Amino acid sequence: MKYLISIVLISSALFSQTLNLFTDCQFCDKDYFREKVSYVNHVRDREDADVHMLVTSQTTGSGGSEYNMIFYGLKANEGRSDTITFNTEETATSDVIRKKMVKYLHVGLLPYMKNDPMMERFMISFEPIKKEKMVTPVDKWNKWVFRTSLSGNFNGQKTYESQRLSGSFGASRVTEN
């Protein structure tokens, strides 16, 4: 029985050192958040939280969605608030959206974890945009540009008839010289 009490005291001591997060979102996959953001305690009562995260969404003009993740500091973080805004395309799946939410959840929690012992285990990485090599296109027409046009007009009445047909062809070559 002594061992059981010791284990409970140790685990409660660990939880007291970790950030408590309350997620206020009607459409979020909170189970996914718990799985992917396991370094915080996900609490069900706002009163137990160190950070209250409110997530809102609205439709954009292009048919996608704009998400706002608002972080309110509580207890030791009282008075601190941060907002992260990101957009998704109209074709974004729920899996793409929840992965993007988790990505920004990590970023949003960092300022609140500066004194957390778990901060020692974080590693921040950056993925630069890959620059593609310029490929010179092959010009099978050797810089020649051809233009053609064709137009016609046909009118007619009982006593009058008119027909007109015209066309043109042009070619030009533009080089660097």
SVG drawing of the C-alpha trace seen along z (x, -y; Angstrom):
<svg xmlns="http://www.w3.org/2000/svg" viewBox="-38 -44 60 46">
<polyline fill="none" stroke="black" stroke-width="0.4" points="0.0,0.0 2.9,-2.4 4.1,-2.0 0.8,-2.9 0.6,-6.1 4.2,-7.0 3.3,-6.5 0.2,-8.7 2.2,-11.5 4.9,-11.3 2.5,-11.4 0.5,-14.3 3.8,-16.2 4.6,-15.7 1.1,-16.9 1.4,-20.0 4.5,-21.1 2.9,-20.7 0.8,-23.3 -3.0,-22.8 -4.9,-23.6 -8.6,-24.1 -9.8,-23.9 -13.0,-25.8 -14.0,-24.6 -17.3,-23.1 -15.9,-21.6 -12.4,-20.5 -11.2,-16.9 -10.2,-17.2 -9.1,-13.5 -6.7,-14.2 -5.4,-17.2 -4.8,-15.0 -2.9,-12.5 -0.7,-14.9 -0.2,-17.5 0.6,-15.1 3.1,-17.4 0.2,-19.4 -2.6,-18.3 -5.9,-18.7 -8.4,-19.7 -12.2,-19.8 -12.8,-22.7 -11.6,-26.2 -11.0,-26.8 -8.2,-24.2 -6.5,-25.6 -3.3,-27.7 -4.3,-28.5 -7.7,-28.8 -7.7,-28.3 -10.8,-29.5 -11.0,-28.4 -13.4,-30.2 -14.0,-29.7 -15.6,-31.7 -16.0,-31.1 -13.7,-33.2 -14.6,-34.7 -12.9,-31.9 -15.0,-29.3 -12.3,-28.2 -12.2,-28.9 -10.3,-31.3 -9.5,-29.9 -8.6,-32.0 -6.9,-30.3 -7.0,-32.7 -4.9,-31.9 -5.9,-33.4 -3.4,-33.1 -4.9,-32.2 -3.4,-31.9 0.4,-32.6 -0.1,-33.6 -3.0,-36.1 -3.1,-39.1 -1.3,-37.4 -3.2,-36.7 -2.1,-35.7 -4.0,-35.0 -3.0,-32.9 -4.9,-33.1 -4.6,-30.7 -6.7,-29.9 -7.6,-26.6 -8.7,-26.0 -12.2,-25.0 -11.0,-21.6 -9.2,-20.9 -10.2,-17.7 -11.0,-17.4 -7.7,-15.6 -5.7,-18.4 -7.5,-21.0 -6.9,-19.2 -3.2,-18.7 -2.9,-22.4 -4.7,-23.2 -2.2,-21.0 0.7,-22.7 -0.5,-26.1 -1.5,-24.8 2.2,-23.9 3.3,-27.4 0.6,-29.1 1.5,-27.2 5.3,-27.9 5.1,-31.4 3.2,-29.9 5.7,-27.1 8.8,-29.1 9.2,-28.1 7.8,-24.6 10.4,-21.7 9.1,-20.1 10.5,-23.1 13.9,-21.4 12.6,-18.6 11.4,-20.8 13.1,-21.1 12.1,-23.7 12.7,-23.1 12.1,-25.1 11.4,-23.7 12.7,-26.1 10.9,-26.5 12.5,-24.3 13.9,-26.4 13.4,-24.6 16.0,-24.9 15.0,-27.1 14.5,-24.8 14.9,-26.5 12.0,-25.4 12.7,-23.8 11.4,-26.1 10.5,-23.8 9.3,-26.8 12.8,-28.6 11.3,-31.9 8.7,-32.2 5.2,-33.4 2.4,-32.8 -1.0,-34.6 -4.0,-33.7 -7.5,-35.1 -10.6,-34.4 -13.9,-36.3 -17.0,-36.3 -20.3,-38.1 -23.3,-36.9 -26.4,-39.0 -29.4,-38.5 -32.9,-39.7 -35.4,-39.0 -33.8,-41.6 -30.4,-42.0 -27.5,-39.6 -24.1,-40.3 -21.2,-38.1 -17.9,-39.0 -15.1,-36.7 -11.6,-37.9 -8.6,-36.3 -5.1,-37.1 -1.8,-35.3 1.2,-36.7 4.5,-35.5 7.2,-37.2 10.4,-36.2 11.6,-37.9 15.1,-37.1 17.2,-38.6 19.2,-40.5"/>
</svg>
